[in-house]
Structure formats: structure tokens, C-alpha cells
Amino acid sequence: MSGHAVDYSLYLVTGRELLPVGKDYYESLEESLQGGVTLVQIREKTAETGEFLEIARRSKEICHKYGVPILINDRIDIALAMGADGVHIGQTDMPIAVARSLLPPQAIIGVTCNTPEHVRQAVKDGANYVGVGPAWTTQTKKNLSAIVGVRGLGEMLRELDGTLVKSVAIGGVKSTNALHCLHGSVSVTGSALDGLAVVSDIVASPEPKVAAEKLASIVRAFKGYSPSSFSLPSPRYTPEFVKTQAAALVSAVRKHSPLVHQITNTVVTNQSANATLALGASPIMASSAKEMEDLSKVTGALLVNFGTIQDLDGMLAAGRFANINRKPVVFDPVGVGASRYRQTSADTLLNTWQTTVIKGNAGELAAIAKSTEVQSRGVDSIGKGFQDPITFVSQLARKERCIIVLTGVQDYVSDGNVVVRCSNGHKLLGDITGSGCMVGTAVATFCAAASLEAAETGDALLRHDGLLVKGDMLVGAVAGVLALTVASEFAAVRQDVHGSGTFLPALIDELGALTPEKVAEAANVEVFHP
Ligand code: 3NM
């Protein structure tokens, strides 16, 4: 079999100790192949040589019956003795060059890599593929290296640019996080995983065929995705189109009155709830992890604002269940640059779930992008912002595979292909607390409406395959920005507004009084195709 093009899509690494009680190893292996496993590695950490050899021989017969190559973990002698298609070696095992000299020329050699340096070395040494990880924590491997998260995987994949070396992610990969793993790990330069390597999600399942089918279909969906399907063809986004679509969502919010789940900070909870009501939606401000599964089934969208991080577990669970139920997730990393705890919390959240929108000021988004171009103090951004905000937002949107909303005097919204610049708003917004948080609320509300509208009209457009959220989330995000900024312009000129104290209630009133016509007329929108 060696020498054939190898399909790395669904790579099963065996783990006999994880089999459900009474499940036969060979039966489980065969069922997983029937479910769509495309490559198998026999991993035996405690078996004696004779037993290992016997298992490898019989496993090979089964794998080859399905046209699937078989690799041996670590033991070149076993691989040679039973004629494996290749080997997988760890960082502390035999060097690739030595393994290559012992194995037939066509043999597949893969290496475990936990850092970008490991990947660079593996490429130099002539590996056929790298197993990058651990993506998440796992009980399956002893002496696990530091968890890298999906974004850490992306850093490693970058090293594969311009090479023919293939990659699979490993460590805690399951059907519930597979899609996020595939999308979230695409590097800034566009290098993507070739597949997923899985032990327990298949082996520990009483129905390995079903488990493999689920995973295989997710990898297929990812591979069927192309960057151009990331958004509608850009020419469609004219300023007129964006304005009309965003304005129409004002009515859609009132029509659907979506339940908008908000985990937000203690400073703004009340006013964000009131802003949601004024827009015509319904707020629920729940934060305990225990209720996230139930809530995610009935909500229209989730907002996670971590201005005062009370319950990180609740945030993690909320996003995970929102992903499972295909609900838009809006992430507002308030003051993320202010402390190391906030930075690691943001990384944990973005490694755990796929966000639909990240909204922040220049300082916050610079911290998310690990850029030093803009600094922040507390929750505020310092200085003039990015020199080239259009390029910044489009690159960050591509990297994070989501919509980016950069707030400031002008607001920028991008899906990675187009950038919409909104130039509405009033300076009184800067004089009240939580105006940025209310933008997050409005974005979540309008994304919920866009998603519900698309579901109702049967619009098959799956705008963000990483999430499979239906609806135009770019327009949803723009509508959220416009709602708040346009309402602020109406509020600021009212007779009863004398300063920031009277401005806030007037702003809530004007959110309630918004109409599609007002938004369409007042919106100052430009579209760029960077
Ligand atoms: N290697 P599961 S993690 C074999 O990070 C292995 O290098 C890892 O098992 C690495 O799919 C791992 O059950 C075990 O989490 C993966």
C-alpha cells in the first residue's frame, strides 16, 4: 500500500485500554474503518513485542481490506517485521533520518510536534506528516506536553507553508470540538490541517462506526469549504446593499424578538438589558455553567463580555453549547490587555469555542492579535489607533475566522474579505460608561435576528462554516453598530438632553424609536475591498 496518496482526514490512533467493557478490539477497529477512518496507527505502550506484533499483523489485514494504510507507533522493528506502511515517532524516539534509513523508501514517517520548532525540524528531517498538539487536554496520553490550543496549532501550521508536509491535530479531539479545531487552527498564512487524529472519541465509543462517521463528516465539511465560501462574493457588498440589509434587520429584531443571552459585566448589566428590550429583543443575563445547555436551545445569540470575569466556566460552557446549537457568539474582550489573567482567559475561550464576532476597541483587538501597535490602559485604548485599520481588521478576521468589529470614532467591520466603515455616532457616547458594551449587545441582538431570518426564509447560506451559523453575520454586526451609533445621534440633539446623565435614558428611548428608514437614511457607510 505504501506510496499511495495518503488521506489524513480521519486518523485513528488505537488505544486498547480505552475499549468499552466487552468490546472486542478487532471488531472496534473494523467498525471504525466502516465509519470512515482513513489512516490507522497502532499504538501499544505496554504490550510485549510478541503481542504487539500479533496485534499489528491482524490489524493490518483489517485495515488493508478497507484500503487504509497502517502505521506503527515508535517500534521500527515491529513495522519492518509485519510490513507496515510507515511509522509514527515521538520527539524522544529514534531520529527520522535513522528511521528512514531502516525503512523501505516509500514508508510514511510521521512525527509528534508540540512546538513550531519541532515542526521546523521535522520538515528539515523529511517527515511526511506531523501530528501537532496537544490541542486540548486528554487522559489518553501520559506525560502530555503543554496544551497548545487551536490557536497554538495555527502557529505550528505556519511552519508548513510552502512544504508538502501534511498535518493532523491530536489531543482531546472530539466530534464536539472538531469543527472548531479545523477552522480555529488555520494559520494567518492560510495553512490548514489535513485531518484529525483521534483515540478516545472513537475507541471508547460503544459504536465506533457512528463516532467515526460523525468525525469524518465534519472533516469532509471542512475540506469542502474554500476561502471564497467564507463570504458572499465581495462585489455584492456595496454601501447601498449593506445599508438596506442592516436597516431591514431593525424590523427583523422586532418580528422575532430573539432571546439574547448575555454574560456581561456588573457595571453595565442593567443598561444592556434595557438596550436589548428597547431594540425589541429579550435579554437573559445568566452566568452559571449549569444552565448553559438548556439556555442555548432557546436563545437567539450569545454575548460574552468579560469586563468583570465572574465565572469563566460559565463562559466556556455557554460558548460550547451555543456552537453545538449553531447560535451566533459575540465576544467582547473588555480590557483584555489589562491583566495576564484576562489574556489567558481570552485565549482559553477562543481555544474552546468558535466565536462569530469579536468586538473591541483598538487596544483590545491589538491584545487579541498579539500586536503591540496599540496599547491600552485598563479598558481604554491609548493613542490614535491603528495606522491602517482596514488591513488590521481584515487580517484579524481571517486569522480568527470570524467577523471583527473595531470600535472607535469610526467603526470598522470585516469578515476578512470586505471592510465596512461606519462613521456614525456622537461624542457623548464616550462620556457614559458601557456604550461599547451596548454595541456588543446590539451586535448580538442583530446577529440573532439575521440568523433567525435566514432560518425562516430557508436561506441556505452558511456564512461561517466554522460555526454553521445561518445568516449574514457581517450585516448583523454592521446593523448592531449602526443601531447604537445612529440612535446616539438622535439622542444627542434632543431638547431634554443636557449632558451624559440625561443622554443615557434618551439613548435607550432612541433605540426604541429606531426604524429601518431612520437607519437607512442616517447610516454613513463605506465599503472597502482590501
Ligand atoms: N499524542 P485522545 S495526545 C497519542 O499531544 C497522543 O502528542 C498526543 O488521545 C500529543 O484523542 C495523544 O483520546 C492522545 O485525546 C490523544
Boltz pocket constraint, residues with backbone or C-beta under 6 A from the ligand:
constraints:
  - pocket:
      binder: B
      contacts: [[A, 13], [A, 112], [A, 113], [A, 131], [A, 132], [A, 133], [A, 134], [A, 135], [A, 137], [A, 138], [A, 139], [A, 140], [A, 141], [A, 144], [A, 145], [A, 170], [A, 171], [A, 172], [A, 173], [A, 197], [A, 198], [A, 199], [A, 200], [A, 201]]
      max_distance: 6.0
